[in-house]
Amino acid sequence: MCALSQSASVEDRQSDSDLTARSGTMIKENGRTVQLTHAGRTRRHKGSNEQVPVEANGKKLLVNDQNKYRSMMIRAYSSIWMIGGFIFVVYMGHLYIWAMVVIIQIFMAKELFSLLKKSNEDKKLPGFRNLNWHFFFTAMLFVYGRILSQRLVNTVASDKFLYKIVANLIRYHMVTCYFLYIAGFVWFILSLKQKMYKYQFGQYAWTHMILIVVFTQSSFTVANIFEGMFWFLLPASLIVINDITAYIFGFFFGKTPLIKLSPKKTWEGFIGASVTTIISAFLLANYLGRFQWLTCPRKDLSTGWLQCDPGPLFTPENVTLPGWFPWKELEVLPVQWHALALGLFSSLIAPFGGFFASGFKRAFKIKDFGDSIPGHGGLTDRMDCQMVMAVFAYIYHQSFILAQSVSVGMIFDQIITNLTYEEQRALYTNLGEIIQVRQSVW
Amino acid sequence: MCALSKSASVEHRQSDSDLTARSGTMIKENGSTVQLTHAGRTRRHKGSNEQVPVEANGKKLLVNDQNKYRSMMIRAYSSVWMIGGFVFVVCMGHLYIWAMVVIIQIFMAKELFSLLKKSNEDKKLPGFRNLNWHFFFTAMLFVYGRILSQRLVNTVASDKFMYKIVANLIRYHMATCYFFYIAGFVWFILSLKQKMYKYQFGQYAWTHMILIVVFTQSSFTVANIFEGMFWFLLPASLIVINDITAYIFGFFFGKTPLIKLSPKKTWEGFIGASVTTIISAFLLANYFGRFQWLTCPRKDLSTGWLQCDPGPLFTPENITLPEWFPWKELEVLPVQWHALALGLFASLIAPFGGFFASGFKRAFKIKDFGDSIPGHGGLTDRMDCQMVMAVFAYIYHQSFILAQSVSVGMIFDQIITNLTYEEQRSLYTNLGEIIQVRQSVW
């Protein structure tokens, strides 16, 4: 489940009678209580010695007031650090956000790889774990090679020697990745050990699923970033806003349960958050749309300042409002209308990413994907809704924002990757003549 | 395992003492023996009442001569029908091959979907099966939409009204497929039933893996077909040749086991087949390369005759041979050198697709993926090596064949015929920017 709405699951975890039975040993260490779970994994809760709530009804949010507010403090503390770190990276620039995405990916993959690992079987298969990271590296090369090839070309456009190397790398990019994948495939088959087949095939499938899930959304995130940080920052912020407001509305008004999968989510929280998110989307788009740092696409891999023509989407328009509005006119950036669609999706559909993660955890009887973030769980617990949103944002951007059609993009790619500079110039000259002819006739 | 080399596994199956115990009931029905396996699935073997071989050494291929030759006759009979049907479809044309691929896909998916299905759980989940077909339909729309969009455009280029419709469909293709996928995702989450979570998530993951495996290779197959049937026919034929010759060499000379996963495969069969396949690749490419029906790309979705300029790859060159060769000169199509690479891959790497399938069947204790083809098993049993080969052929073609043949003229033609005037201008502007950057620096 996403962000702060997970506080409910903290209680859920600790109210679970299993945990009380499991946590027979409670050791006080450096002022913090270390609880030993039945998986043998130590989990540090800052002062989380909470009792089982007495009643199980809608009002239980107000039971154990002190602990409830304390857990909210823990989560707020972690959230502030996360949001602060995020803003810092956004300020640093596109390349650093990319680095942040890659780091998050590595930790997510590590969490998820170890999730369904069985240490008994693993001992009999030395080196099998490395296969995961081989496929991870191959996926990274493939995904970022595709997305950033054009920008890499632009970065080295000035250096003729480097350009040749890069152009060749791009031309044989697909083959390289395929070769690496086949090497991993052959390695897997040669590593199959009798009586371990089922475990190994399960791990192989699991690895593929993880890498597909992790890399699809992160590749789209990075693609969005380089189209203009706005298209990364706005969707991500909307998810955060949706989660925080859902928690707040649920905390104060929560009564009707929303879905069996996540018993602490409420309809009041959901609806309140949806309305707030859509309104925030409209307003936030106006605020974020004023900064060229956020709206300009990054054409290469540099880290300097950005300047560009904002384009029609970010040019203010005046909209005349109906008579009953207090203001006569409103200055609106056209992009704000698109932001409404993003807000709608982030409040209605993106939470299903959280439900999926909840269902998954119930199916495999795990409490959290990891324990890197105090009060929240692991990285995947934080990213589950973000992933769904990132894919939507990319597809929305490609389909409804980008003026270029598919054909132009495809042909342009062909020109850049397949023709030499002299050939490109020849093509340019010929094309110029044709266009001039048309211009003079029409 | 691929094609005829599976005859060995037929013996393996029936020599398995389990099967003798399981097949307590043997009913003679219409001249064929129906054997009830322990899974309750009836399997029809035409006269396959074979006894357990006495010894388990290299010479066991000659034991039970009569039955061995009989099973070979069965497999040969099915193979002749398959190859005949295949040749027929090739003569019919590209569109019909595409239809054949789609039909094969549907049956493969059906086989694989039902493979890990547990009927008890399924009864409690009405309508859950339909989710598989929903995702199947979405995958089909996505994959073939991407590959055939350009050709669809060319087919309706003459009709302005249809062109507009098709152009819009293509523009919103990605958004449409995404919408379908998200609909399936939400449907899945809303269908989660308590105590069934693990089964449902397992089915969800399994569905994704199947669709990815089935559609990746089939989409590449179709892409190859429309680039020129040669690039589909040659790789597929090489796999068939490799399997048949591996069987023959193993039948007569087989002594040293190759890999634990497939105990009846031998090094002699493997090496004999590799040499034969590579030589056949060289010769077959020369034969296929003479037919314009096979070498010309299909630019649209028509079914008529094909005419085109063969291109440098299919234009004969004369090579002077060293003196010790009986011939002074040899007429070689340049494509034959590429065929050597295809032959090398088909003999060395593609069999790993068969090993993967064997390992998978052992892991999950299934004998065959299905039983549609007598003596061979199911469709997936036949397609496992073909799938690996199809992906390689596509990537090889994209990286080493296409790049060579792309020229200024070709791209210029594309620009003139496919882009609207506005798109041409936008391409011209973008290209101008790139060229100016280079001009100013170099």
Interface residues (C-beta under 8 A of the other chain):
Chain A: N154 A157 S158 K160 R171 Y172 M174 V175 Y178 I182 F185 V186 F188 I189 L192 Q194 Y197 K198 Q200 F201 A205 W206 H208 M209 I212 K260 L261 I349 F352 F355 F356 G359 F360 R362 A363 F364 V391 F392 I395 Y396 Q398 S399 F400 A403 Q404 S405 V406 S407 V408 M410 I411 F412 Q414 I415 I416 T417 N418 L419 Y421 E423 Q424 R425 A426 L427 Y428 N430 L431 G432 I434 I435 R438 W442
Chain B: S149 Q150 V153 A167 I170 R171 Y172 M174 A175 Y178 I182 F185 V186 F188 I189 L192 Q194 Y197 K198 Q200 F201 A205 W206 H208 M209 I212 K260 L261 I349 F352 F355 F356 G359 F360 R362 A363 F364 V391 F392 I395 Y396 Q398 S399 F400 A403 V406 S407 V408 I411 F412 Q414 I415 I416 N418 L419 Y421 E423 Q424 R425 S426 L427 Y428 N430 L431 G432 I434 I435 V437 R438 V441 W442
